């Protein structure tokens, strides 16, 4: 299945793209997709914390299955105060 992957902020800079398509097995989850993203974009491997993930515009856990998901967005962790 094809999943559209979106990158925001510093992730966009490290990946060198704001979005791209990934072909993943139906049994994939968010964590497996992130591993594939890191293989394609080695500059993302040196991040000290995992980014936030959203599937079809809803925040998702790393074990969220991708079956039926059209779009996954990765966002860098944010802090505020």
Secondary structure as UniProt FT lines:
FT   STRAND          2..7
FT   HELIX           10..15
FT   STRAND          19..23
FT   TURN            26..27
FT   HELIX           30..40
FT   HELIX           42..44
FT   TURN            45..46
FT   STRAND          52..55
FT   TURN            56..57
FT   STRAND          58..60
FT   TURN            62..63
FT   TURN            67..68
FT   STRAND          71..75
//
